[in-house]
Amino acid sequence: MDILQILYDYAFEHRMARYLEESEAYHQGVVQTQQGQQNLMIQLNAEEVRRLRECLEDMERLHELKLEAMFRAGLSVGQELSRL
């Protein structure tokens, strides 16, 4: 496994939660998103719910890739700054 992947996994599992816990905007966003999703789901039939869940899973995977890219970019910037 790549050292950057190990660092990312560690930061994701052990550090990110602390920052999110401190964010009122994050907590509000979670509640609003869950409510909106529930309101939408009750209006859909079983096939539409299945398709929506697949779409949400795909979006989650893309979001995870963006988080990893942001982590790598941030680490790269940090390394460049440490050389100044």
MODELLER restraints for C-alpha pairs under 7 A, 6 or more apart:
rsr = mdl.restraints
at = mdl.atoms
rsr.add(forms.Gaussian(group=physical.xy_distance, feature=features.Distance(at['CA:8:A'], at['CA:68:A']), mean=6.90, stdev=0.5))
rsr.add(forms.Gaussian(group=physical.xy_distance, feature=features.Distance(at['CA:8:A'], at['CA:71:A']), mean=6.86, stdev=0.5))
rsr.add(forms.Gaussian(group=physical.xy_distance, feature=features.Distance(at['CA:20:A'], at['CA:26:A']), mean=6.41, stdev=0.5))
rsr.add(forms.Gaussian(group=physical.xy_distance, feature=features.Distance(at['CA:41:A'], at['CA:49:A']), mean=6.23, stdev=0.5))
